[in-house]
Amino acid sequence: MGKHHKLLHHLGVAVGFIFLITWFYLGRSFGFLDWAVSFAPASHAGAVLMLAIMVMMIPAFLLWKYMNRWLEKKLNVTGKYYEDDVYKK
């Protein structure tokens, strides 16, 4: 992999990370987290908040995964994924 491809890969990952941060702040600003916590008793608000963050971020992390795979294919970046040992038998 050339130096140019490595730089493009790093820039692409940075854009993806900014996307994740933006997704979180948009979800928070639209009130998803407050809405989810409103269903919980005060004693369990922290646990429900953590669960709501996980649920809210699932689509973003799926998009992140597919974007990374696409970017690596386009730039011919090779590597080993941990899940390859489990699912590619």
N, C-alpha and C positions, 0 to 999 in steps of 0.2 A: 504494500500500500504506500503510495507516494505521500509526500509531505502535504501536497495540495488536498488530497482526499482526506487526510487526517484532520486538517484544519476545517474542511467543510463538515466533516462528521461532528467535530466538537461544536461548531456553530449550530448545526442541526439539533444536537442534544440540548444546547442552551436554549434554543427556541422552544423545544418541547418542555423544558423545565419551566420556562416563563409561562407557557400554556397551562401547566399544572397549577402554578401559583394563581394565575388569573381565574381559572376554573373555581378554585377554592374561594377566592374573594367574591366572585360573582354569586356563587351559591350562598355565601354568608350575607351578602348585601341584599339578595332577594328574600332573605328571611327563612330559608330552609332550616337552618340550625335552630333558630328560635321556635319555629313551628314544631319541630320534632321534640324539642325539650318541653314544650308546653303540655305534652301528653304524659310526662313523667312526674312522679311525686318529687318534691324538693330533695328528698334523701337520695334519689337515684339520678339526679340531673346530670352529674358528671359522666356516668356510665352511658346514659342515653345520648349525651352530646358526642361521646367518642363513637358510638354506634352510628349516629347520624353522619358524622364526618366520613366514616368508612363507606357508608352507603352512597353518600354524595360523590365520593371520589372514584367509585368503581368505573363509571363510564370514562372518566378522564384517564385513568390508568390503562384501560383497554385501548383507548385511542393512542396513548403514549407508546404502548407496546407495539401496536401496528405501525405507527409512524417510525419508530426505531427500526423495526424489521425492514420496512420499505427503504429507509435511508441507507441501511447497511447493504441491502441488495443493490441499490442504485450505485453506491460508491464502492462496491465490491469489498466491503469490510468483512473479514472472517473472524470467527471466534467460536467459543463453545458456550452453549446455554446450559444451565443446570438442569432444566426440565427436559433437555434432549435425551439424557440417560434414562429418564422415566418413561417418556411417551414414544420414543423412536426405537422400540425393540422389535 
